[in-house]
């Protein structure tokens, strides 16, 4: 089967997987979605003995059908290699009554490594397939983790440049240091004087600007995206869930066909959307539990059917979820509307113009697979402390949001399904907040000085990513206002009016 992709906002054009990866965003501003979700064509009996790399091929070949077996296996082998500090790539750890899927063993100690390690390879193959001669400019906004993972993935990749915008005061100290110390002749990092939504809206506006696209083309460039709006980011994430289920089966924690629940800390909605796609492929997932922090725009949406970004933006200890515009939710709306591109476009236009939209009852019924919850900052601290004290297992604030929401859901619904909680970052990435949660005596201490203490209490060795930034030079100091983002990109690329 040759699987094609179309925009969430129009049914007119289709694209191959490689074309969709290259473009990042559809011409009409919509997101690329597969024309259908393929079914898993391999048995759980086979999957349970597969490595992560083998599982990745089994899943991704069904979505990236214009890649040859050699091309795709090569991309997977180059992505999931010894840059990960565990041979399993994504270990599944039981702590208390839940299973934590650790997605933070890559080069930047956050889950974004899992998809962004492979994206540069997918993009390079896609460029060759489509005879692209322009230099590809990866343009991305980050709430903390995507930026560094994308920079690490694309650094010094031939015929690419990468420009990352991050909110100046909206990332952790470690996240910031990881970005501003990034080496690579093709890398640029700019602090935006605003929040993540400002940065993300600025990047989207550039993707949708036809005049800018023409100027780029005339100067030998074209944009692509490393954000989870790129289907090349979303497809590799589906693998997590298939792999986790197979491991539970192999370890005899579940019986074949037994449903599990999945709890995902969510900001931009890409990771949990990948779980939804996995369920549509036939993976036995019961509830998809969407966990928000105090910026609970997704929780409110699932509770009321109204998405309203007109609210206070709160800076929390889980900055990668400090988001009010969840881009990937558009893909879910498209599915919930019965693949109605006109309806999806209408909702997205309402969000852009009025800052809110409301879905009807039939669409709400189509979201029955989802549950939602949110955790306050106090609950996050208490979850980190109590899990550590009862099990010795230490989690970061994003994972703690998911753990707190999972516990509340189980109490409320008496749901006995075994649950996989997606652990999206190493505790070392947010040392100050993690250590303060464990013991208030660490409050206010310089973050990087806490690494030795964290190593002592967790028994987990300080990751290479932390040791590197302790000695690294700051290489990127640029910043700009939101209204100067386009001008900044033109200057970096040497494009003149």
N, C-alpha and C positions, 0 to 999 in steps of 0.2 A: 504494500500500500504506500502510495506517495502522499504524505500528509502535508497539507498546505495551511497557510496562516492568513487571517484577514483581520481588519481593524474592528475594534469594539464599536466604532462610530459609523461604519459604512460597510455595505456588503458588496461594493462594486469591484474592488480589486483583491486578488489573492497574491501571496508571496510564498516562495519556498522558505524553508527554515534558514538557510544561509542568507537570503535576502532580508528576512526579518531581523536576524542578528545584526547584520550590517547597518540597517536603518535605525534600529533601536526604537524609534517612535514612528507610527504610520504618518503618511502625508497629511491626514486630516486631524492630527493631534491625538488620535486614539491609540490604544495599545494593541499589539499583535496577540491574537489568540488562535489556537488550533481550530480548524474547521470541525474537528471532533476529538474527543479524548479517547485515545486507543486503549484497549483492554490489555492487561498483562498477559503476555503469551508464553509465560514460563511458570512452572509449578512451584509451590512453596517448598516442596521436597528438594528441588534443584537449588532454589535460592538460598536455603538455609546453610548450605555448605560453601557459598560463594564468598570471595573477598569483596571488599568495598568496590574495588576497581571493576570486578566482574559484574557486580550488581549495577554499577553505574552504566556499563555498556548495555546490559539487558533492558534497562529502563530508557536510556537516552536514545537508543537506536530507533525506538518507536516514535519519537518526536522529531528527530533530526534525520529524516529519511533521505535527504539529498547528500548526506555524508556517506562515503564508503566505509566499510568495516575497518579498513586500514587507517583511514583519516580519523575516525572517531576513537578507535583504540589508542592511537598515537596521542591524541589530545588528552585522553584520560590518563595515560601512563605519565605524560609530562606534568600533568596537574597534581596527581595524587602520588607523590614520590616522597623522598626523604625530607622534604621541607616540613612534613608533619612529624610531630615528636612521638607518635605512637604508630605501630604497624597497622593497627586496626582502623586508623583514620578517624573513626567516629565511635569511640567506646560507649557502651551502655552500662551505667553504674546504678546498682540498686542502693538507695539510701532511704531508710524508713519504709513506707509502703509503696513508694513510687520508683520509677526507673528514669534516670537522668541521661539523656542522649547528649554526650559531650561533643559539641561541634566547634571546639575552640583550640584544637591541637595544631593548627597551622601557623604560618609565619607571623601573623599579627595577633594571635590569641583571641580571635573572635570568629563567629560562625560565617562571616562574610568570606573568609578564606575558602570555604568549601565550594562556593560557586565562582568566586573571582579568581581562583587559581586556574580554572579551566577556560574562563571567558576569553583571555587573550589568544589562546590557541584556537578556540572556535572561530574567533574573529579573523585571525590570520588565514585559516583555511577558507572561510567565507569570502574573504577579499580575493583570494586566488581563483576560487570557483567563479566569481562574478567579474573577473578581469578588471578589478579596481586599480586604477593608476594613481588616484589621489592619495595624499597622506591622510590617515584617519585620525581625527581629533576626538579623543574620549573626553566628553564634557560631563561632569557629574557634580551633584550636590550631596553632601553627607551630613548625617546627624552624629557622626563619630567614627563608625567602623567601616562603612563602605569605602570611604576615602582612602584610608591607609591600605586596605586590602587591594583596592584597585591600583593604587600607586605602586604597591609591591608587585602586583601581577604584570603591569604594563611597563615598568621601568626598563628603559633601553630596548624595548621590543621594536624591531625595525619597522619603519614607515608608520609609526604611531606617535602621537603626542597625547599627554593626559593633563587635563586642567581640573583641579578639584576646588570647589568652594565649600567652606565650612562656617557655621555660625561662630563668630568671634568669642562669645562668652557662653556657648551652649554645648561644649564638649568637656570631657574630663581632662585633667592634666596629662595623663598618660596618652589618651587619644590624640591630644594636640601635639605632644612631643613626637609621637610616632609619625605624624604627618609632616611636621616642619623640619624633621631631620632626614626626610626621604632623599636618597641619592637617585641619580639618573638624569641624563642630559635632556630627556624629553618630558620631565615632570615639572609641574607648576602647582603651587598650593596658595590659595588666597583666602584670608579671613574676611567674612562678610559682616558688615555692621548691621546685624539683624538676626532673626532666628532661622531655624532650618526651613520652615515653610517659605520664608522670604527667599532663601537661597534656591530652594527647589522650584519655586514659581519663576524665578529669574532664568534658571536653566531651561525649564519647559518653554518659556517665551522665546528663547534663542532657537530651540529646535523647531518651533512653529513659525519662525520668521523667514518667509520665502525670499525676501530681499537679501538677508544675511546669508542664506544658503547659496544664492547666486554669487555673492561676493566671495564666499569661501571657495566655490567651484572655480571661479576665475583665477583664484590664487593657489589652486592645486590642493585644496583641503575638502574634507567632508566630515560632518559630525557623526559620532555614534555614542551610545550611552553605556555606562557600566552600572547604572542604577538598576533596581529590580524591575523597572519598566521594560528592560530588555529581556526578551524571551530566552536569550542565551544565559541569563542569570536565573530565570525561574525554573527551567527544565532540570538543571543539575540539583536543585533543591528537592525535587520529587524523590530523588534517590534516598535521602535520609530516612524517609518513613518506611520505604520498602525494606531497606537494610535493617532498620530497628525491629520491624516485625519479624523478619527472618531470624534475627539473633535471638529474640524472645522464644521463638519456636525451637531453634537449635539448642538453647539452654533449658528446654522443657519447662519454661515459665508459663507457657500457654499451649493450648491444643490447636491443631490446624483448623482454621476457620473461626476461631474464637475472636470476638471483637475486642479491640483495645480502644481507649480514649487517648487523645493527644492534646496536651496543653502547650500553647505557644505564646511567649511574650511578643506582642505585636505592635508595631508603629506604622510601617508602610504597607503592611498586610501581605507581603510577598511570601514569607515563610509559611504562614498558615494556609495561604492559597495553594501552595505546593502540596500541603497535606490533603487539601480538598481534591486536588487533581489526582493524588495517589488513591484516594477513596473512590473516585470516579473510574479509575483504572481497574478497580476490583479489590483493592486492599481492604481487609476487614477492619475498618475504623468505625467506631460508634459515634461518639461526640467529638467535635472539633471545638476546643475550649479556647476562646480568644481572650488573652489576658492583657489588660491595659494598666498603665500607671495613672497618676492623677490627671493627666491629659486624656480623659476618658471618652474621647469622641467616638471611638469604635464601640465601646460599651453602650453608650447612649443610643447609637444607631441600632444595634441589635435589640435593645430594650424597647425602643419607641418606633423604629422605622423612619426616623428623621435623622439626617446627617447635617449637623450644624457646626461649622468651623468658627462661628462668631462667638468666641469665648476667650477668656484669659489664657495666655500661653504660660504654662508653668515649667520652670526649670527644676528637674528632679534628679535623684541619684541614679536614674536609669536613662541617661540622655539620648541613647539611640532610639528611644520610644517617645521622645518629646516631639511629637508630630501631630498636627491638626488636619493635614490633608494626606490621607492614606491612598497613595496613587494606585496600588494594586487592587483596591476595592472595586475599581471600575471593571476589572475582569470578572469579578463575582457578580456584579450587577448585570453584566451582559448575559451570564449564564442564567441568573435568576429571572430575567425578563424573557426567557425563551429564545436567547440569541437575537434579541430585538435591538439592532444597531441604532435605529432612530430614537428609541426610548432611552438608550444609554447616552446618546449624544445630548438629548434633552436634559437629562439629569446632570450631566457634566457642565452643560451651559448654565444651568441654574446655580450650580456650585460656584462657578466663576463669576456670575453676575450678582447673585443675591447672597452668596456665602452659605447656602443651605439647599437641601432638596428633601423630598419625602417620597418613599416608595409605597405602592399600593399593597393591599392585603394579599394578592396572589403572589407578589414578589416576596413578601414576608414569609409566606408559607414555604416558598422554595428555599428558604434559608434555615430550614428545620434541623439541618445537620450541625448547626452552630449553637454554642452557648457562649456567653460573655460574662466577664467579671472584671473588676479593677481592684488594685491594692493601693492603700495610702502609704505615704512615706514611713509612718510608724509601723505599719504591718510588714513592710519590706525589711526594716531593721529587725523586728521581732522574728521574722521567718528565718533570716540569716543566722541569728543567735540561737534560736531554739533547735534548728536542724543541726547546727554544729554541736551544740551541747548534747543532743540525744544520739547523734550518729558519728560525729567527728568529721562530717562531710561539709565542706565550705563552698558556698555558691556566691555568685556575683548578684548585684541588685536586679538586673533584668530577669535572671533565672528565678530570683526570689519573688518577683511580681507573679510569675507563672505558678510557682509553688504555692503562694498564698491563695491565689484565685482557685487553683486546683483543690486545695483543702476545703475552701468554702463551698465549692460546687459539690464535692462528695458529701459533705455534711447536709447540705440542703436537699440533695436528690437521692441520697442513699444508693448511689450508683456503684455497683461492685466491680465494674470493668477495671482491669489493670490499666494503669495510665503511664504513658511516656511523657515526661516533661522535657521540653527542648531547652538545653542549657547553652545559651548563646555567647557567653564570654567567660574567660578565665577570671577568677577572683583577683588575679594580679593586675587586671586592666583597671580595676576600681578599688585599689588597695585601701585608700583612705576611708571610704564609706564601708567597706567590708570589715576592716579592723575596728572601726568605731562601733559598728553594730555588735561585734563580738564582745568588745569591752570599751566603755566610754573613755577610758584613760588615753586612748589613741586619738581622740578628737583634736582636730586642729594641727596635728603633726604633719610635716612635709611628706607628701605621698611616697616619693621614691625611697625615703628612708625607712619605710615600713616593710620593705621586701623581705629582709632577713627575719623579721618577726612573723610575717605571714608564712614563710617557709617552715619556721619552727613549729607553729601551731597546726599547720595543715599537713605537714609531711610531704608536700609537693614541691619539687625543686623549682627554683626561680627560673622562669622560661627565658630562652635566649633573647626573645623580643624585648624583655625588660632590661636585661643586661646591656643590650645594644644601645638603648636610648640613654642609659646612664652616662655613657662616654661620648655620645654622638654630638656633632656640631649642628647648630641651627642653620639651615640652608634656605628656608623660605620665610620671609618676613612681610610679604605684601598683604595689604588689606584694601577693601573698597566698600563703598556704599552700594546698596541694592541697585540703585538706578545707574550705576557705572559698571555693572557686570559685563555687559556686551562690549563696552568700550575697552575694558580690561582684556577681554579675550582677543579683540582685534589687535591691541598693542602687542600682546604676547606672540601672536602669529604674524606680526608685521603687515597687517592688512590696513591699507589707507583708503579713505573715501575716494 
